[in-house]
Amino acid sequence: MRALMAAQIFSGYGGDAGPLLREIIARTPAVMGKVRAELPAGFSEQRADRMLDGLWASAMALEAMPPE
């Protein structure tokens, strides 16, 4: 989380990473759909599910974090 806070200062978001985090979280379902649609034929569905479930879990963990 500290790395994200430092990065947002350099990206023009100032001292509040909230808007950046909300944008990342809001885009996560669309990104997951795009990744799934672009997986090569024969890519393991089980592997894709694990990878995308992990991405979703990370987004939900970010959403659950209290504002600093």
Buried (B, 14 or more C-beta within 10 A) or exposed (E): EEEBBEEBEEEEBEEEBEEBBEEBBEEBEEEBEEEBEEBEEEEEEEEBEEBBEEBEEEBEEBEEEEEE
